[in-house]
Amino acid sequence: MLVLDGVRYEYQQEWFEFDLTMTKDSILALMGPSGSGKSTLLSLVAGFIEPNFGEICFYGERLNGKAPYQRPFAMLFQEHNLFAHLTVKQNIALGLHPGMKLTDQQWQQVAQAAVQVGLDHVLERLPEQLSGGQRQRVALARCFVQSHPVWLLDEPFSALDPILREEMLALVQRLAREREASVLMVTHHLSDARAIATDFAFMSHGRVQVVDSIDALSSDNAYLPLAQFVQAGS
């Protein structure tokens, strides 16, 4: 489905090299120490930066050179990026049209998205009137209301407390199944990956070193840096 083939990217005289294949309906966790290239890989896929070499393809279609809005991905960032002067309803609507010029059917999509994330009772509230968890739910609704087949998550729940983070991850997992979406997520938390991921990719020194099913995420792994990473995070 999503393939990074010989992708190379230079940043401040440092080279990142990525080869990765993500299958349909999977939840793939990108893991590894800080500076290993997780967010760089996600930015390349999203189209925020372009590779110097190699190809990024989705079902065989080359994505290189396409703007982020032309790619089949919805992005959820660490910061919820809500507009303070807009209501919950309006912030979700931005996922469908930057000027919120929506048809009646699209407004129904917004309302349904709010129901699915449990925010239908606060649609007219402003972000400042919401809890941190509610604000992330708004961002999540704005992400998946776009109906893209792949969601890109850049540690959107890292600032939440463990219980709330677990709740949000379970919500992502449920919604992804309902919408038959695939998820590519950056995480530093082994517990997050084990909670919802089907597969993982371990990154180190600017490369994808190991790709396997989540069941293989173990301190007994033959690749020593991965074994040490798991042991440190357990």
C-alpha positions as CSV (number, residue, x, y, z in Angstrom):
1,M,0.0,0.0,0.0
2,L,2.4,2.7,1.2
3,V,6.0,2.2,0.1
4,L,9.2,4.2,0.8
5,D,11.7,2.9,-1.7
6,G,15.3,4.1,-1.4
7,V,14.2,7.4,0.1
8,R,17.1,9.5,1.1
9,Y,17.0,13.0,2.7
10,E,19.8,15.3,3.7
11,Y,19.4,17.6,6.7
12,Q,22.3,19.7,8.0
13,Q,24.8,17.5,6.3
14,E,23.2,14.4,7.9
15,W,21.6,11.7,5.6
16,F,18.5,9.8,6.5
17,E,17.7,6.6,4.4
18,F,14.3,5.0,4.6
19,D,12.9,1.8,3.1
20,L,9.5,0.8,4.5
21,T,6.3,-0.9,3.4
22,M,3.1,-0.4,5.2
23,T,0.2,-2.8,4.5
24,K,-3.6,-2.0,4.3
25,D,-5.6,-1.8,7.5
26,S,-2.5,-1.9,9.6
27,I,-1.5,0.3,12.6
28,L,2.3,0.8,12.2
29,A,4.2,2.3,15.2
30,L,7.4,4.2,14.3
31,M,9.7,3.8,17.3
32,G,13.3,4.5,18.3
33,P,15.4,6.9,20.3
34,S,15.2,10.7,19.8
35,G,16.9,11.9,16.6
36,S,16.5,8.5,14.9
37,G,14.4,10.0,12.1
38,K,10.8,9.2,13.1
39,S,9.3,12.6,12.6
40,T,11.5,13.1,9.5
41,L,10.0,10.0,7.9
42,L,6.5,11.1,8.8
43,S,7.1,14.6,7.3
44,L,8.4,13.0,4.1
45,V,5.3,10.8,3.8
46,A,3.0,13.8,4.5
47,G,4.8,16.0,1.9
48,F,6.1,18.7,4.3
49,I,9.6,18.0,3.0
50,E,10.8,16.3,-0.2
51,P,13.4,13.5,-0.5
52,N,16.7,14.0,-2.4
53,F,16.4,10.5,-3.8
54,G,14.0,7.6,-3.9
55,E,10.2,7.3,-4.2
56,I,7.2,7.4,-2.0
57,C,4.3,5.6,-3.5
58,F,0.7,4.8,-2.5
59,Y,-0.8,1.8,-4.3
60,G,1.8,2.3,-7.0
61,E,1.1,6.1,-7.5
62,R,4.2,8.2,-7.0
63,L,3.6,10.9,-4.4
64,N,6.9,12.8,-4.8
65,G,6.3,16.5,-5.6
66,K,2.7,16.5,-4.5
67,A,1.6,19.0,-1.9
68,P,0.3,17.7,1.4
69,Y,-3.3,18.4,0.5
70,Q,-2.9,16.3,-2.7
71,R,-1.9,13.2,-0.7
72,P,-4.2,10.6,0.7
73,F,-3.3,11.3,4.3
74,A,-4.8,13.1,7.3
75,M,-2.4,14.4,9.9
76,L,-2.7,14.6,13.7
77,F,0.1,16.6,15.4
78,Q,1.5,16.8,18.9
79,E,-0.3,20.2,19.2
80,H,-4.0,20.1,18.6
81,N,-3.7,23.3,16.5
82,L,-7.3,24.5,17.2
83,F,-8.4,28.0,16.3
84,A,-9.3,29.7,19.6
85,H,-12.0,32.0,18.0
86,L,-13.8,29.1,16.4
87,T,-16.3,26.7,18.0
88,V,-15.8,22.9,18.2
89,K,-18.2,22.5,15.3
90,Q,-16.2,25.0,13.2
91,N,-12.8,23.6,14.1
92,I,-14.0,20.1,12.9
93,A,-15.5,21.6,9.8
94,L,-12.0,23.0,8.8
95,G,-11.1,19.4,8.0
96,L,-13.6,19.5,5.1
97,H,-13.1,23.1,3.8
98,P,-10.7,25.8,4.9
99,G,-13.4,28.4,4.6
100,M,-16.1,26.2,6.2
101,K,-18.2,26.5,3.1
102,L,-19.9,23.1,3.6
103,T,-23.0,21.5,2.1
104,D,-25.8,20.3,4.4
105,Q,-24.4,16.7,3.9
106,Q,-21.0,17.8,5.0
107,W,-22.3,19.5,8.1
108,Q,-24.0,16.2,8.9
109,Q,-20.5,14.6,8.6
110,V,-19.2,17.1,11.1
111,A,-22.0,16.3,13.5
112,Q,-21.5,12.6,13.1
113,A,-17.7,13.0,13.7
114,A,-18.5,14.9,16.9
115,V,-20.8,12.0,18.1
116,Q,-18.1,9.4,17.4
117,V,-15.5,11.2,19.6
118,G,-18.1,12.1,22.3
119,L,-18.3,15.8,21.7
120,D,-21.8,16.3,20.3
121,H,-22.8,18.0,23.6
122,V,-20.1,20.8,23.3
123,L,-20.3,21.7,19.6
124,E,-20.8,25.4,20.3
125,R,-18.0,25.7,22.9
126,L,-14.7,27.4,22.2
127,P,-11.4,25.5,22.7
128,E,-10.7,27.5,25.9
129,Q,-13.9,26.0,27.4
130,L,-12.7,22.4,26.9
131,S,-10.4,20.1,28.8
132,G,-7.1,19.0,27.3
133,G,-8.6,15.6,26.4
134,Q,-11.6,17.2,24.7
135,R,-9.3,19.5,22.6
136,Q,-7.5,16.4,21.3
137,R,-10.8,14.8,20.5
138,V,-11.7,17.9,18.4
139,A,-8.3,17.5,16.6
140,L,-9.0,13.8,16.0
141,A,-12.4,14.5,14.6
142,R,-11.0,17.1,12.3
143,C,-8.4,14.5,11.2
144,F,-10.8,11.6,10.3
145,V,-13.7,13.7,9.0
146,Q,-11.6,14.1,5.8
147,S,-12.2,10.4,4.9
148,H,-8.5,9.8,4.0
149,P,-7.5,6.2,4.0
150,V,-4.3,6.8,6.1
151,W,-3.9,8.7,9.3
152,L,-0.5,10.1,10.3
153,L,-0.1,10.6,14.0
154,D,2.9,12.5,15.4
155,E,2.7,11.7,19.1
156,P,-0.6,13.6,19.4
157,F,-1.3,12.3,22.9
158,S,2.1,12.4,24.5
159,A,1.2,15.3,26.8
160,L,-1.9,13.6,28.2
161,D,-1.8,11.6,31.4
162,P,-1.5,7.8,31.0
163,I,-5.2,7.0,31.6
164,L,-6.4,9.7,29.1
165,R,-3.7,8.7,26.6
166,E,-4.9,5.1,26.8
167,E,-8.5,6.2,26.2
168,M,-7.5,8.3,23.2
169,L,-5.5,5.4,21.7
170,A,-8.4,3.1,22.1
171,L,-10.6,5.6,20.3
172,V,-8.1,5.9,17.4
173,Q,-8.1,2.1,17.1
174,R,-11.9,1.8,17.1
175,L,-12.4,4.6,14.6
176,A,-9.7,3.3,12.3
177,R,-11.4,-0.1,12.3
178,E,-14.8,1.4,11.6
179,R,-13.5,3.5,8.8
180,E,-11.1,0.9,7.5
181,A,-8.2,3.4,7.8
182,S,-4.5,2.6,8.2
183,V,-2.5,4.4,10.8
184,L,1.2,5.4,10.8
185,M,2.1,6.7,14.3
186,V,5.2,8.0,15.9
187,T,5.5,7.1,19.6
188,H,8.1,7.0,22.3
189,H,5.8,4.8,24.5
190,L,6.1,1.0,24.3
191,S,2.7,0.8,26.0
192,D,1.1,2.9,23.2
193,A,2.5,0.6,20.5
194,R,1.5,-2.6,22.3
195,A,-2.0,-1.2,23.0
196,I,-3.1,-0.6,19.4
197,A,-0.4,-1.3,16.8
198,T,-0.4,-4.3,14.6
199,D,3.2,-3.8,13.5
200,F,6.2,-1.7,14.4
201,A,9.3,-0.2,12.7
202,F,12.3,0.4,14.8
203,M,14.5,3.3,13.7
204,S,18.1,4.1,14.6
205,H,20.8,6.4,13.1
206,G,18.4,7.7,10.5
207,R,17.3,4.3,9.1
208,V,14.6,1.8,9.5
209,Q,16.5,-1.1,11.1
210,V,13.7,-3.6,12.0
211,V,10.1,-4.1,10.8
212,D,8.0,-6.8,12.4
213,S,4.6,-7.6,13.9
214,I,4.0,-6.0,17.3
215,D,4.2,-9.4,19.0
216,A,7.9,-9.4,18.1
217,L,8.5,-6.2,20.1
218,S,10.7,-7.9,22.8
219,S,13.9,-7.4,24.8
220,D,15.0,-10.7,23.4
221,N,15.3,-9.3,19.8
222,A,18.5,-10.2,18.0
223,Y,19.1,-6.6,17.0
224,L,20.8,-5.3,20.2
225,P,19.7,-1.6,19.9
226,L,16.1,-2.7,19.7
227,A,16.5,-5.1,22.6
228,Q,18.1,-2.3,24.7
229,F,15.3,0.2,23.7
230,V,12.6,-2.3,24.8
231,Q,14.4,-3.1,28.0
232,A,14.8,0.6,28.9
233,G,11.1,1.3,28.2
234,S,9.7,-1.6,30.1
